[in-house]
Structures are given as C-alpha cells and as structure tokens.
Amino acid sequence: MITRKDVEYVAGLARLEFSEDEKDMYTRTLNDILEYAEKLKQVDTDSVPPTAHILPVKNIFRKDQVRPSMDRDKLLMNAPDKDKGCFRVPRVIE
C-alpha cells in the first residue's frame, strides 16, 4: 500500500512540489493502480503462451544495394550556407 509519506518521498526525489490535495489524489490513484494489478494476478493465464508482442514480428533482412545518389552540387544548390561540399549550420553546443 502506498502512503502519503511515500508520495512525498518520491516527489522529493523528483524535485516535484505537490499541494496537499495533489498528495492525497496521487496516494489514492497509485493505490487504485496497485489494487487493479492485484486483480490481474487472479486471472487464469495458464493456457496463454508467453508473448512479447501481440502480433508475430520477424526481422526482414535484405542486402544493401549500392545505388547512385543525387549530385552533391545539386543537393547543396539551395543551402543557405555551405563549406567544402557540406551543409554548414550554426553551432548549437558551446
């Protein structure tokens, strides 16, 4: 069972500030979630095979195909700024 003190502790770890009403609301909500999870434990799943995905998923591998790409000058034709055959963009990291 989640207590109000648990909610306050986790909020402090996450540097969150909650009003008194919010603390009560989150305590109730989290306890409702745990109660629902307990109900799910009662469902008989013995005949259900374990699964990681609801649909059958398989990797589809293909060989890479080398194909000619667009002309570099044509690609850079509308670039607002270019340098040595590359796009030049503003620095974003100091």
N, C-alpha and C positions, 0 to 999 in steps of 0.2 A: 504494500500500500504506500502510495506517495503522500507525504505530509507537506504541510505548508512550509516547514523548515527545509525540506528537500528542494522545493521550488525556489526558495530564497537562496539556498546554497548554489544551485545550478545557475540561477540568474546572476549571482555574484561572479561566478567563474566566467560567464559570458559577457560580463560588464553590462548587463541589462538592468534597467530600473523599472519596476512594476509598481503600480498603485496597489493599495490593499485589496480593492475589488478584483484587479487582474490576478493577484496572487491566489485569491480564492477560486477564481474562474479556472486558472491553469491547474490548480490542485484537483478540482472536480473533473476537468477534461482528461487529464492524464490518468486518473483513477478509472474513468469510464473506458478509456482505451485498454488499460490493463484488464478490466473486467471482461471486455469483449474478447481479448486474447485468451482468457481462461475458458470462455465458452467455446472458442475454436478448438481448444485442446480436447473437447469432448466429442468432436466429430470423428466418426469411424472412417479412417483413411487406409485401412489395411489392404483394400483391393485396388488402391490407386497407386500406380507406379510413380516413383520419384521423377521429377522433371525440373529442368532449369528454365524452360521456355514453353509457352503454351502451343507454339507451332513447331513443326520439325524444321530445324535450322541446320544447314550444312554449308561449308565453305565451297565456293566455286572458284577454283583456281584456273588461271589462264596464263599462257606465256605472254610476256611483254612483247609488244611489237614495235619495233623502231620505225617511226614514220617521220617524214619531213615536217618540220614545224614552220610557222609563219616567219617571214623575213624580219630580222631584228630591226632594221631601219623602218620598216612599215609599222611594227609594233610601237616603236618609240616616236613615231611621227607626231602624235598629239600629246606627248608627255610634256607637262609644263616645265620640267627640269630634268636633264639627263647628264650622265657623266660616264665616259668610257663604255658606252653601249649598254648602260643600265639606267633604270629609273633612279632619280635622286629625290629623296624625301626629307622632310625636316627631322632633325634629331628629336627623339622622344625620351631618351634616357640621358641624364646629366653625366 
